[in-house]
Structures are given as C-alpha cells and as structure tokens.
Amino acid sequence: MSQRTYHDPLHGAIRLDRQDRAEALAIDLIDTAPFQRLRRIRQLGPAFLTFHGAESSRFTHSLGVLAVARLALGQLERIDPSFAEHREVLYAAALLHDVGHAPLSHSGEEMFALRHEAWSGRLIREHPGLRDRLEASSAGLAGRVADLLEHGHHPCRAIKALVSSQLDCDRLDYLLRDSYSTGTRYGQLDLERILASLTLAPDGDLALHPRGLMAVEHYLVVRHLMYRSVYNHRLNIVCNWLLNRVIAEARRLGPAAVWADPIMARWLWDVADLDLESYLANDDLRTGYHLTRWREEGPEELAEPCRQLLDRRLPKATDVSDLAPAARIELLAEARRLCERAGLAPDGCCALQQRQSRGYHPYAGGLRLWDGLRLQALEQRSTLVASLCETIDIAWLIHPAQVSADLRATLALRRQQAESRPDH
C-alpha cells in the first residue's frame, strides 16, 4: 500500500504517503524491529502504579512527535520554502529520538545508569535496519540524524530547535499525551496557536511571534505543573527508588544468588559491554518477568522490594522540602533509628530523595520573541515566565509505614521549634 494511517487519540489521523520521499522513509523506519520494540516500553515507566491510565508507549509518543514535527515544519516552509530540504532529517529524528530508551523509559536510565540519547545515536549508526534505510534515502543521513539526537549538531539552527529546545516537538507531544493518559486535565495546550506563532529570528534560529505569547506562557505553566504533579509525584519517586534498589541488590548479590536469563545477566553484570542485540532484547516485558521471578524465588533482600512494587505495597514518603539540607539528614537518621527500634533493616527501608525543578531555563536554549522589528528574550517580556525561572527544591523522606506516626510527630515538633525561634 502506498498510504498508511495511524489513528492517534490526540492528533487524529496521522497519514503517511509513500509518494512523499520523507514520509516513505518514515514508514520504513516505523517497520523496523528497533522501532517496533518501543511498543513494549512504557512512556511513563512505573507511573501506572500511581495514575492507572498511564499505559501509553514510547511507540505512540514517537508517532505523535512526528505528527507535531510535520506541522511545525509546514509552518517554517510557509516562511521559507527551502526548509523542505530538511524533511527527511527532521522526520527521522522525530521518530527515532527515543529509540534507545531502556525498559521503563527514564526509570530504566536510572536503574541501569544509561543515556538513551547515546544509545539512540549508536543504534542509528550501527543497526542495519535503521542505518541502511536512512542511507538508502540519502547518503550520510544516518550520521546526520545520530549527531542531531546525540549531540545536538545540525547546521540549521531552527531544525535543531524543533528536535531539542525548550519548545521542541518532543515536549509538545509528551505534555499533551502524559496529561491525557494520567487524567491531569490542566495539561492541555493550545498546540495550534503555538505552532502558528513559530517564526525565524534574524540569526536563523527558531523564534515566536508575540501573538503566541499567551499560548507559550500557558505551555510553560503546564510543563511546570506536570513536573510537580506527575513526573515528581511522591509515589513515582518511591517507585523509582524501589526499582533502583532491586537492580542494585541483584548486582550486589551476583549471578550465584540471583537467577537471570542470558540477556538480563548482561544488563546486570556486563552493562558496559552490551551489544546492540542484547540491548534491544530487553524491554518492559522481560524486565517485568524478572521482577516476578525474583519476587517468587529471589533472596529475601531482593524479593521484598519486588513484592512492594508488584503488589503495590509502597513505602511512605514524607515531604521535607521545606527543611534545610542538614535538617533533612537529621530526620533521615531519626527514621533509621526508628526502623532499628522496630526491628527493620534501615538500609532497605529509608532514603532521602532530593531533586530540583525549574519551570523555565532562560539560558538553556531560551525562547525569544520576534515581531519583525525587535528580538526579545521571553522572560523579559513576560513576568509570568520570569517567575518560572526560580529553582524549586523537592525532597522526600522515604520510610516504612510502621514508623510514620513517630517520624511525622518528630517532624512536626521540629517545624514548631523552628517557627518559634526569634530569627525565624
């Protein structure tokens, strides 16, 4: 068939036609085994344990990024028709930007200490299914796509910005998609208005027309709220901590004590020497199967965190973001003492998880407004955006339910004491 249609819940019918060279390439890339593997990689990792609808895949997201990229490029082509020459590299980059993801997406990167950008680049350069299709379309295309995804290198600044920037096609799709799947309705964006406001600055980089200012402000607020309410949700942080514990315990115990099939054995104890075949053979299905086997057959220190995850008996998490770093450490020590008193091993029960979040990074590919006369940084024009530049500390103290009452009583007392100090 010369045409193909993917019916997407967000973007409607995504139609591809082999009569178009770039769309023919997209069809060929979608049909490769590395891209089909993305059906078996959850977009939001273990977030389905918190948001029951969060079951979408990296495959679905990558098709959505292609849909957004086509619309964005169409806008730029209306400004400068020569942008049509970038279709192949943009479509390929949009589709393959996540092809190197480990199982459970970003959680897998933490668990196995890998970077999906590096693996995406390697797969594009070395996997015959991807490399040969790209090279058949245009000589040197595989290297150009890999360099764009892995290193952010491309001679056209606007194309680079569509692939990786603070308003790239990836972000525009995942915010819409993750909001849809998790049921967080405030995650809706005015995608049409944002894309219609795309323009070119005098230096050739991507810019925004001022008429799209409010839509972009809304987008940045949405992104900020999604990080606070979904990506950094306390139960997501707990689940990621448990997954990291599982892998760390399996590695510590070693192959003599932990069953693993040959693929998982390489991921656990030979991850630095993973070949392409072994990398692609691991996905959410294989990792989930190992979690199940370890729950049933593994040593207790490995079986228990697997039970907590699979049976959703998650530890508690107390918000200690308002405490100074030293006070957080003191409270962690108190949690450990309480665990020991309750007969629990504190190393497997307690942890302090700290992160930083910022709604907007003005100096990390900051957005600019261009009306044809004046080029202006977005945060200079918008006080709302300027307020999102502030870094927010996030800290959660993870602990067993058995010590919750005593621990939170201690925390309440310390907060009361801090508020009563004269210099408070």
N, C-alpha and C positions, 0 to 999 in steps of 0.2 A: 504493500500500500504506500502511496506517495504522501499521504497525510496521516497524522496521528493526533488524538485529542486526549488530554488529561483533565478530568473534571475536578477542580480544586474547590474546597469549601470556602476559600477566601477570594480567590481571583477568578472564579468561574472557569470557563473552558480555556485551557492552555493549548492552543492549536499549533502544531508544527508541520511544516510542509517541506518535503524533500526537494522541491523545486528551488527553494532558497538554500544557498550553499551553507550558511551558518546554521540554519535550522536542521539541515541534513546531518551536519556534524553533531548537533545536539542529540538527535535521535540515536545516532551511532554510539555516542558516549553513554547515554542512558541504558543502552542494551548491554553494556559491558558488565562482567562479573563484579569488579570493584564498586561500580555504582549501584548495582542491584543489592549488594551487601548492606547498603545504607537503609534498606527496608528493615533490617534487623538491628539497627542502632537507634535507641530511643532519643528523641530530640532533647528531652529534659532529664535524662538519666533517671535517678530514683525519685523524682518529684511526683510520680504517680502514687507514691505512698502517702503523699500529702494532698495532692489535687487529683482526684480519681480519674479525671478526663485527660490527664497529661500522657496520652499514649501515642502521640504522633511521632513520626520517624524523621531521621535526617534525609531520607529519600524525599518525603513530602516537602520538607523545608527547602531542599535544594531545587526542586522544581519551582517552588514559589519564588526563590531568588532569581531564577531565570526569567520568570514572568515579570518581575519588577525591573530587572535589568533591560529587558526589551522595551518596556515603556519609557524608562529613563533615557535609553539611547535614542529612541524615537524623538524625544524632546530635544536632545542635543543635535540630532540630524536636521531638525527644522531650523535650528540656528545656523548650523554649518554642515551642509550635506557631506563633506569629506569624512565626517565621523562614521559613515557607513563602512569604511575600510577596517574599522575596529570590531566589527560584529563578531567575527569568529573568536578572537581572543577574549572578548567580554562574555559571550555566551558560554564558552568553555570554562572560564574562570568562575562564572556564576554557578554552574552545575557542579564543578569539581572542588569548590573551596572547602568542603567538609569531607572529601573522600578519604582522608587519612584519619578520621576520628577513631579512637579506641572504643571498646564497649562502654555503654552508658555515657557516651559523649564526654563532657568536661569532667565528670566524676572519674571516668577511666583515665584521663590525663593525670589527675592527681594520684590515683591508685598505682599506676604503673610508671609515673614520672616520665611522661612522653609529651611531645608537642605535635598536635595534629597538623599544624602548618608544615612542619618538616616532613612528616610522612606523606602529606598530600603532594608536596613537591617531589619527593622520591618516587612515589607511585606514578606520577605523571611522566617523569623522566625514564623510568625503568620498566614499568609494567607493559608488556607488549600490547595488551588490549587497549590501553589508553594511549600510549606513545604512538603506536602505528596508525591509529585512527586520526590523531592530531596531525601527524606528519603527512598522511595521505591528503589531508585537507589543505595544508600549507607547510612548506619546508621550514623547519625551525620553530613551528608553532608550539610544540611540546615544551621546549625550553623557555619560550616567552611566557606561557601560561604558568609554568612552575616558578619562574622568577617573580612573576607578579604576585602569586599566592604566598610563596615562602618568604620573599624578601621585600615585597612592595615595589619592585622595579618595573617601570614601564615608561617609555618616552612621552606618552600623552598623560599629562597630569590629571585631566578630567576623568579618563578611563580608570586610572589608578584610584581616584577618589570614589568612583562608583563601586569598586571592589573592596576598598578598605579605607574608611574615614569615619567621621562621627555621624555621617548621614549616608552610609552606603546601603546597597541593595540587601545585603545580609541582615543588617539591623532592622530595616524597614519591614522585611518579611517576618523575622523571628519575633518582633514585638507584637505584631498583629496575630501571628499564629499561636504564640505562647499565651497571649491573652485569651484567645478563642478557646484553646484546649483546657486552660485552667479555670475558666469561668470568671476571670477578673475583668469585668466589663469596662473599667476605665482605661483599658489598654487599647481602645480603638483609636485609629489615626485617620486623618484626612489625607490619605495617600494621594488621591488625585490632585489635590491642591499643592501638596509638597512637590510632586513631580512636575507640575505645571510651572512651578516657580524656579526650577533649575535653569541656570544660565552659565555663561562663561565670563570669568574675570579677565581683565586685560592681560594677565600673565598666563592665560590659558587654563588655569585651574578652575575647578567647579566653584560656583557661587550661587547665591539665591537672590531672586528679585525681592524687594521689600514687600511686595503684595503677598508673599507667602510667609511673612514673619510670624503671624499668629499660629499658623499651622505647624511651623517648626518649633515654636515655643511649646505648643501642646505636645509635640513629639518628644521633646526633651523632658518635659514633666512626666509624661507616660513612662519613658525609659527609667527615670528616677524612681517612680512608684513601683515599677515592675521589679527592679532590683531589690527594693525594700520588702515588697510583699511576696515575691515568688522566688527569685534567684537566691536571695539571702534569707529566706524564711527559716525560722529556727529548726523546723523538722528536716528541711533539706540539709542544713548544716549538720544535724545529728546523723542523718543517713550517710552523708559523705564521710563523716568521721568513722562510722561503723565499717564502711567499705574499705577505707584506708587501713583500719585495724585488721580486717580479715586478710588483706593481702600481706600486710606486714607480718602477721602471725604465721601465715603459710610460708613465707620466705624464711622466717626465723626458725621454724620447726624443721624445714628442709624436706627433701624427697623421701627420706627414710621414714618419716612420720606422717606425711601428707600425700594422699592419692591425688594424682593429676594425670590427664591424658597427655600424649606427647606434645600437643600444641600448647596447652596451658603450662606444661612444665617449662617450655621455652620462655613463655611470658613471665613466669615466676622467677626462674633461676638463670635465665640466659637472655634477658631482655635487651642487653646491649648488642647482641648478635642476631637479632631477629631478621629473618629473610622475608621477602615480600609474601611468599605463600603462607608462612606461619602467621604473619601479621593479619592478613586478610581472613584467615581461618577462624579468628576469634571475633565474636560478636556477643550481643546480649543473650542469645540462646546458649552458647557454650559457657559463658561466664555464669549465667543463672543456673545451669545444670551443675556446675562445680559447687556453687553455694549450697545447692540442695544436697549433694553428696556429702559435703563437709558437715552440714547440719546433722546428717544421719550417722556418719561414720568417722568424722574427724576427731582429733583430740579435743578435750573439753574447752581449752582456751581458744580454739578455732571454731568449734561447734556453737558456742554460746553467742558470739556476735552474729553468726549466720542465722540462728534462731530468732534473735532480736529483729533482724531485718525481714526475714521471710514470713515470720508470724506477726510482724508489726508490733512487737513489744519494745518500743523505742525508749531509750533513756530520756530523762527530763533535761530541759535546757532553761537556765535562768539568765535573763538579760542583765548583764553587768556593764553595759556600755557607758553608763554614767560615772563609773568608778575610775579613779586614776589607775594607771598600769600597775603600780606597786600594790594597790588595794585589791586588784583582781588576782594577783599572785597569792596574796594572803588568804583570800577567800578560797582559792583552789587548794591551798594547803589545809584549810579548815575542812573542806569537802573530803580530802583524803583521810584526815583524822577520823571523821565521822564514818567513813566507809570501813576503816580498820576496826573501829569500835563495833560496827555491825557485822563483822566477820567477812567483809568483802575485800577482794584484792583491788586496791585503789588504782593500780596501773591500767587495769582493764575497765575501770568504771568512770574515771574522772578525766576531764580535759578542759582546757581553755581554748576556745576557737575565736580568733580575732581577725577582722577584716576591715578594709577601708572602702568607702563608696563615695563617688562623686557624680553628680548628675551631668556635669559638663566639664571637659578639659579644654580650656581656651588655647593652650599651646601644643596640643597633640592633634594637629590637623584641624585647627579651629575653623568654624564656619564663618563665612563672610557674606555680606550683602553688597550687591552691585546693581545700581539702577541705571547704568549707562553713563553716569557722571561721577559718582562717588563710591569708593570702595571702603567698606567699614566692617570692623570685627563685630560679630553678632552680639557679644556681651557688652559692647559699647553702646549699642542701640537699645538693648533690652535689659531693663533692670531685673526682670524675672530670670533671664538666662544668667546674668551676673550672680544672682543669689544661688544658683545651682553649682557654682564653681567651688563652693566650700566643701572641704573633705569631712565626711562623717565617719566616726569610729563606730564599729559594730563589734560587740564582744558577747559571747555566750559561754556560760559555765555549764558543761555537760556533767550530769551526775545521776545516780540511781534514784528511783522514786522513794526508796526506803529512807533516804536522808533528806528529802525535800523539806519537810517541816522544820527540822532543826537548822538546816542551812539557810532557809529563807528568813527564819527568825533572827539568825545572826546577821544576815544582810540588812534587814530592817533596822536592827539596833545600830549598826554602823552608819547607816544613812541618817538616822535620827541624831546620832552623835555629831556627824559632820555638819548637819544643818544648825546645830546649837552652838557651834564654835563662833566666837566673836568675829572672826575674819571671813566667815562664810558669805 
